[in-house]
């Protein structure tokens, strides 16, 4: 058996046993929910003024250090007192409780598009942090193509500046991806910022594309860099972030099952299908 494939199988066995354990996020003192006293009128904008959350929140929740932040793009904190800030605190509180399945659910009475929007930024930040720890190892020399094992290769196209899919190195693919996602987040016709401005009709389709492409970064990390993650003692953080990601995308059906094929066994172990 190919030595590399064998080592990957051994590593993945360890991940399966990890996912079979209870949720690994350490328990924290739970923050009281900010939604109990919110009326439907006060929840008109969960996302508008706090689209860009503080990356410190994500780092502290998942225990990620600042070892390498070359590709990490810090975002603004939510303004104090905004509804979006309350939503972010709700996310933090449910994550801190250690129950990831609870953390991904739409809070009662809240708008699904607002919930998808805030979480899109949150997961964008998480992937940015995780990949940022690998930038000195994931190079165009070590990873000349964006792949997830020998069977899956991803090419880049955004439909605007790059209309025909092109083969690029893994770091270049991630760079293109992060730039593209930031463009979507900054586009107020896609992610509205002002009160009373509705989300576009294709909003969920845009969100699904973002999550599909973020999954590819996870797939590349697991297949090409998991041993390095282990050596950096960051596997628990990677596994927790990925479990959170999978549970959220499954809850709202954001990624088609065939797209999950490169990590199908891991996904099924998380969902316990």
C-alpha positions as CSV (number, residue, x, y, z in Angstrom):
1,X,0.0,0.0,0.0
2,X,1.2,3.5,-0.8
3,X,3.0,4.9,2.3
4,X,1.2,8.3,2.1
5,X,-2.2,6.7,1.7
6,X,-1.5,4.4,4.6
7,X,-0.5,7.3,6.9
8,X,-3.7,9.2,5.9
9,X,-5.8,6.2,6.8
10,X,-4.2,5.9,10.2
11,X,-4.6,9.6,10.8
12,X,-8.3,9.5,9.8
13,X,-9.0,6.6,12.1
14,X,-7.9,8.8,14.9
15,X,-10.2,11.5,13.7
16,X,-13.2,9.1,13.6
17,X,-12.6,8.2,17.2
18,X,-12.3,11.9,18.1
19,X,-15.7,12.6,16.5
20,X,-17.2,9.7,18.4
21,X,-16.5,11.5,21.6
22,X,-18.8,14.2,23.2
23,X,-18.4,17.7,21.8
24,X,-14.8,18.7,22.6
25,X,-15.4,22.4,23.3
26,X,-14.6,23.0,26.9
27,X,-17.5,24.2,29.0
28,X,-17.6,27.9,29.9
29,X,-19.9,29.9,32.0
30,X,-23.0,30.3,29.8
31,X,-23.8,33.9,28.7
32,X,-27.5,34.7,29.2
33,X,-29.5,34.7,26.0
34,X,-30.2,38.2,24.6
35,X,-33.2,37.0,22.7
36,X,-35.7,36.4,25.5
37,X,-36.9,40.0,25.6
38,X,-36.7,40.8,21.9
39,X,-39.9,41.6,20.0
40,X,-40.4,40.9,16.4
41,X,-39.9,44.5,15.5
42,X,-36.6,44.7,17.4
43,X,-35.3,41.7,15.5
44,X,-35.6,43.5,12.1
45,X,-31.8,43.4,11.7
46,X,-29.7,40.6,13.2
47,X,-26.9,41.2,10.7
48,X,-26.9,44.7,9.3
49,X,-24.6,46.6,11.6
50,X,-22.5,43.7,12.8
51,X,-21.6,41.8,9.6
52,X,-17.9,41.8,10.4
53,X,-17.2,40.2,13.8
54,X,-14.1,40.3,15.9
55,X,-11.7,37.5,15.1
56,X,-10.6,37.5,18.7
57,X,-14.0,35.9,19.5
58,X,-13.4,33.0,17.1
59,X,-9.9,32.5,18.3
60,X,-10.8,32.4,22.0
61,X,-13.8,30.0,21.4
62,X,-11.7,27.5,19.5
63,X,-8.4,28.0,21.3
64,X,-6.5,29.0,18.2
65,X,-3.3,30.8,18.7
66,X,-1.7,33.6,16.6
67,X,1.2,31.5,15.3
68,X,0.8,32.6,11.7
69,X,-1.7,35.1,10.5
70,X,-0.5,35.9,7.0
71,X,-3.8,35.1,5.4
72,X,-5.9,36.0,8.4
73,X,-8.0,39.0,7.7
74,X,-9.3,40.5,11.0
75,X,-12.8,42.0,11.0
76,X,-14.5,44.8,12.9
77,X,-16.3,44.1,16.1
78,X,-20.0,44.4,16.3
79,X,-21.1,47.8,17.6
80,X,-22.1,47.7,21.2
81,X,-25.9,47.3,21.7
82,X,-26.7,46.3,18.1
83,X,-29.0,43.4,17.4
84,X,-26.2,41.8,15.5
85,X,-24.0,42.0,18.5
86,X,-26.7,40.3,20.5
87,X,-26.8,37.5,17.9
88,X,-23.1,37.1,18.1
89,X,-23.3,36.8,21.8
90,X,-26.0,34.2,21.4
91,X,-23.7,32.2,19.1
92,X,-20.8,32.5,21.6
93,X,-23.1,31.4,24.5
94,X,-24.3,28.3,22.7
95,X,-20.8,27.4,21.5
96,X,-19.5,27.9,25.1
97,X,-22.2,25.5,26.3
98,X,-20.4,22.7,24.4
99,X,-23.5,21.7,22.4
100,X,-22.7,22.3,18.8
101,X,-26.0,20.9,17.6
102,X,-27.8,23.6,19.6
103,X,-25.4,26.3,18.5
104,X,-26.3,25.9,14.8
105,X,-30.0,26.0,15.2
106,X,-32.0,29.1,14.1
107,X,-33.0,30.9,17.3
108,X,-36.8,31.0,17.7
109,X,-38.5,33.9,16.0
110,X,-35.4,35.0,14.1
111,X,-35.0,35.6,10.3
112,X,-33.1,32.7,8.6
113,X,-31.3,35.1,6.2
114,X,-29.9,37.1,9.1
115,X,-28.8,33.9,10.8
116,X,-27.1,32.6,7.6
117,X,-25.4,36.0,7.1
118,X,-23.8,36.3,10.6
119,X,-22.7,32.6,10.5
120,X,-21.2,33.0,7.0
121,X,-18.9,35.7,8.4
122,X,-18.1,33.5,11.5
123,X,-17.2,30.4,9.4
124,X,-15.2,32.6,7.0
125,X,-13.1,33.8,10.0
126,X,-12.7,30.3,11.3
127,X,-11.3,28.9,8.0
128,X,-9.1,32.0,7.7
129,X,-7.6,31.3,11.1
130,X,-7.0,27.6,10.4
131,X,-5.5,28.1,7.0
132,X,-3.4,30.9,8.4
133,X,-1.5,28.4,10.6
134,X,-0.4,26.5,7.5
135,X,0.7,29.2,5.1
136,X,4.4,28.4,5.5
137,X,3.7,24.8,4.7
138,X,1.0,25.1,2.1
139,X,3.1,26.6,-0.7
140,X,2.9,26.5,-4.5
141,X,5.9,24.1,-4.4
142,X,4.3,21.7,-1.9
143,X,0.8,22.1,-3.2
144,X,0.9,22.9,-6.9
145,X,-2.8,22.1,-7.3
146,X,-5.8,22.6,-5.1
147,X,-6.7,19.0,-4.3
148,X,-8.3,16.8,-1.7
149,X,-6.4,13.5,-2.1
150,X,-5.7,11.9,-5.5
151,X,-9.3,11.8,-6.7
152,X,-10.3,15.4,-6.2
153,X,-8.9,18.5,-7.8
154,X,-10.5,22.0,-7.6
155,X,-10.1,24.7,-10.3
156,X,-10.8,28.3,-9.8
157,X,-13.5,30.4,-11.5
158,X,-15.6,33.3,-10.1
159,X,-17.7,33.9,-13.2
160,X,-16.6,37.5,-13.4
161,X,-12.8,38.0,-13.6
162,X,-12.1,34.3,-14.2
163,X,-14.9,32.8,-16.3
164,X,-13.2,29.6,-17.4
165,X,-12.0,27.4,-14.6
166,X,-8.2,27.5,-14.2
167,X,-5.7,25.2,-12.5
168,X,-4.0,27.0,-9.7
169,X,-1.9,26.1,-6.6
170,X,-3.6,25.5,-3.3
171,X,-2.4,28.8,-1.8
172,X,-3.5,30.7,-4.9
173,X,-6.9,29.1,-4.8
174,X,-7.4,30.0,-1.2
175,X,-6.2,33.6,-1.9
176,X,-8.7,33.9,-4.7
177,X,-11.4,32.4,-2.6
178,X,-10.9,34.7,0.4
179,X,-10.8,37.7,-1.9
180,X,-14.0,36.6,-3.6
181,X,-15.8,36.0,-0.3
182,X,-14.8,39.4,1.0
183,X,-16.2,40.9,-2.2
184,X,-19.5,39.2,-1.5
185,X,-19.6,40.3,2.1
186,X,-18.8,43.9,1.0
187,X,-21.5,44.0,-1.7
188,X,-24.6,45.5,-0.1
189,X,-26.8,44.2,-2.8
190,X,-25.9,40.7,-1.6
191,X,-25.3,41.3,2.1
192,X,-27.4,44.4,2.9
193,X,-26.2,46.7,5.7
194,X,-29.1,49.1,6.1
195,X,-32.3,48.5,8.0
196,X,-35.3,47.8,5.9
197,X,-33.2,46.6,2.9
198,X,-34.2,43.0,2.0
199,X,-31.8,40.2,1.2
200,X,-31.8,39.4,-2.5
201,X,-33.8,36.5,-3.9
202,X,-30.6,34.5,-4.6
203,X,-29.1,35.1,-1.2
204,X,-29.1,31.4,-0.1
205,X,-27.5,30.4,-3.4
206,X,-24.6,32.8,-2.8
207,X,-24.3,31.4,0.8
208,X,-24.3,27.9,-0.5
209,X,-21.5,28.7,-3.0
210,X,-19.4,30.3,-0.2
211,X,-19.8,27.2,2.1
212,X,-19.2,24.8,-0.8
213,X,-15.9,26.5,-1.4
214,X,-14.9,26.8,2.2
215,X,-15.4,23.1,2.5
216,X,-12.8,22.6,-0.1
217,X,-10.3,24.3,2.1
218,X,-11.1,21.9,4.9
219,X,-10.8,19.0,2.5
220,X,-7.4,20.2,1.4
221,X,-6.2,20.6,5.0
222,X,-7.3,17.2,6.0
223,X,-5.8,15.4,3.0
224,X,-2.6,17.4,2.6
225,X,-1.7,18.9,5.9
226,X,-3.3,16.9,8.7
227,X,0.1,15.5,9.9
228,X,1.4,19.0,10.2
229,X,-1.7,20.0,12.1
230,X,-1.0,17.2,14.5
231,X,2.6,18.2,14.9
232,X,1.4,21.8,15.8
233,X,-1.0,20.3,18.3
234,X,-3.9,21.9,16.6
235,X,-5.9,18.9,15.6
236,X,-8.5,19.3,18.3
237,X,-9.2,22.8,17.1
238,X,-9.4,21.7,13.5
239,X,-11.8,18.9,14.3
240,X,-14.0,21.1,16.5
241,X,-14.3,23.8,13.8
242,X,-15.0,21.2,11.1
243,X,-17.6,19.5,13.2
244,X,-19.3,22.9,13.8
245,X,-19.1,23.6,10.1
246,X,-20.6,20.2,9.1
247,X,-23.5,20.5,11.6
248,X,-24.4,24.0,10.4
249,X,-24.2,23.2,6.7
250,X,-26.3,20.0,7.3
251,X,-28.9,21.9,9.4
252,X,-29.6,24.3,6.5
253,X,-28.7,22.0,3.6
254,X,-26.0,24.3,2.3
255,X,-23.8,21.7,0.6
256,X,-24.9,18.9,-1.7
257,X,-23.9,15.5,-0.5
258,X,-21.7,14.8,-3.6
259,X,-19.6,17.8,-2.8
260,X,-18.7,16.2,0.6
261,X,-17.3,13.1,-1.0
262,X,-13.6,13.8,-0.2
263,X,-14.4,13.7,3.5
264,X,-17.5,11.6,3.3
265,X,-16.5,9.2,6.1
266,X,-15.6,12.1,8.4
267,X,-18.9,13.8,7.7
268,X,-20.9,10.7,8.3
269,X,-19.1,10.1,11.6
270,X,-20.1,13.6,12.7
271,X,-23.7,13.3,11.6
272,X,-23.9,9.7,12.6
273,X,-25.8,8.8,9.5
